[in-house]
């Protein structure tokens, strides 16, 4: 299993074991309720998913880079759904 797969698996476990739906997880981590996850909010999600602090910053940047389709530096609900769909494949 690649590092990316391990990280996505930890995120899937976090969401499945703590939230009824991905929407509930998104709303929980969207601390400022602006409908988008910032770098800080994604870092919080990764921390809760027990992603090592040494790589959390890098992973946060890579997640934004990989899923931020509109280029605003944030992950919207639609972009988050894309990430969840990849996790569930």
Helices and strands as residue ranges (DSSP letters): H 3-18, H 22-29, E 36-37, H 39-48, H 53-67, E 75-76, H 77-88
